[in-house]
């Protein structure tokens, strides 16, 4: 049975959304194509009508998640430091720590991307640069804004990873990591301008 172009496009979007959510929750290697297809309400075969491989789907899923994160960060940076502060509050909250599926794919996949193919690694790097550019637009001007922005992104991702790793065994440490990271990141954003 042949489906319309519109339905095919809807199916592709459903697969990407399902993959993005499941991959953030369980990792690229922690979820199979059958699970992704089922979550999208489609058959296993339907997935391969849209993607040549799981890696190609993972790339689309990573891109989808990065687009969501970067759109939120771009919106926040448009409000300057107050918008970025709200973004940090959400990102470094307990809810943000615990909700892998809805949070940043960079934070969810940072430890495993290095073991994936070069296309995923390249897209991951593009996401890091997009996030850094948004922070750079919203931070206090001065020297080394790119370096500070890259450090902010690395600190966000690292804080999220450490907080998640400690959450079950030492919840107090996990919360301390989130609070400390936020304080340090705000300091980097507000670093005085060197004249």
N, C-alpha and C positions, 0 to 999 in steps of 0.2 A: 504494500500500500504506500503510495507516494504522498508526502505531506507538503503543504504550501511553504513558500519561502519564509513567510511570516512565522509559521509554526516552527520551522527549522531554526530560525533566529531565536525564538523564545526558548527552544530546547537547549541551544548553545549557551544562552545566558543562564538558564537553570543549572546546567552542568558546571559552569564557571563559579556561580555563587555557592553551590553545594561543595565543590572542591575547595574553594577559598575558606569556607567555614571549617570543614573537616580537617584540612591540612593545618590550619592554625591550631585546632584543638589537639591533633594527634601527630602532626609531622607528616612530611611527604612519604616517608617509608612506613608510617604507622597506619595508613589508610589505603585500601585497595580500590580499583576502578569499579568493582561490583558495588561496593558501599556507596561510592560517589554517585553512581548511576541510580541506585535505589533512592538515595536522599533527594535526587533531582526528580524522582518520579518517572524515570526512564529505564530502558533496558541496557544491559551491558553493551550490546551491539550498537545502540544509538550513540554511545560515547565515541566509538571508533568511526562513526560517520562524520564526526566533527573534529576529532583529534587523532593524529597518527600514533600517538603514544601517551603514556601517563606523564612523561616529562613535558610534552607539549601542553597538556592540560595543566600541569603544575605551574608552568610558566604563565599561562593565562590567568590562573587563580592568584598567583603572586602579584601579577600586574593589577588585577581587580582590587585586591586588598590594598596595594600601594596607592592606587588612585583614590580610594576612600580616605586613607590616612592623610595623604597629601592635600586632598581637598579640604579636609578639616583643619589641617595645619595652615594652609593658605588663607582660609577664612579667619583663623585666629590671628595670623600675623598681620592681616589687614587692620586689625584693631591695635597693633603695636604691642607693647609690653603687657598691657592688661589682657589682651586676647591670648597671648602666649602663656600668661600666668594661668588662665582658665584651662588651656590645653594641658599644661603640666599638672594641674589639679586632677583632671580626668585621667590622664595617662598614668600618673603615679599614685592613683588611689587604690584602695583594696579591691574595689570592684574592677578596676582596670587590670590589676594584677591577676585576678581570679577568672576573668572572662577572656580566655584565649581566643575564642571564636570571633569576638567582635573587636578585639584590639589589634594593634599594629602587626602586620605580618613580618616585619623586620624583627621585632622583639620575639615573635613566636618561632621564627625559623633561623635566627642568627647562628645557632650552634650547628645546624645541619646543612646549611647552604654550601659550605666549603666542601662537603662530600658529594655534592650534586654536579651536574654538567656546567659547562662554561656559560651557556645561555642563561641559566638561572642565576649564576653568580654575577653576570653582567647586569641583569635586570635588578638584582638586589643592590648592586653598586649605584645604579641609576636612582633607585629609591632613596638610598642614603643621601645622595647629592641633592635630590629634590627636597628632602626634609631639611637638610642643612641650609639650602637656599631660602626656604621659608623662614627659618630661624634668623638667618642673616638679615633678611628684610625687616624683621621686627626688633632686632637688638640695637642697643646703643651704638652709634657709629664710632669708629676708631680703627686703629691698626689691627691687623690679624682677625678681622671679623669672620673670614672663611674658616680659619683655624679654630676660632671659638665656636662657630656653628657646628663644625664637624665634631668637636669635642662634646658639645651639648647632645648631639644625636647619639654618639657612642655612649655617653653617660646614661642617657635615657634607656637605651637598649640594654646596656649592662646592668643598670639598676633593676629593670624589669626582670631580667634573667636571674639575677641573684635573689631578688625578693621572691620570685616563684620557687626557686630551688630551696629556700629556707622556710617557706610558708608552712609546710606540714610539720616539720621537726622543731622549728623555733619561730613561731609566729611573731614574737616580740622583735627578734632580729630582722625579720622580713619587713615589718612596719618601720623599724628604724632606718633600714636601707632606703626605703621610699622617701621618708622625711628628709634624710640627709642628702639624698640625691637632689631632691627638689630645691633645697637650700643652696647647694653648690651650683646647680644649673642656673638658678636665678642670679647668683653672683656672677656667673660667666656672661649672662645676658646683659647685666647692668655694668659690666666692667667699664671703668672710666676711659674716656678717650685720651689717647696719648697725643699731645700736641708738640 
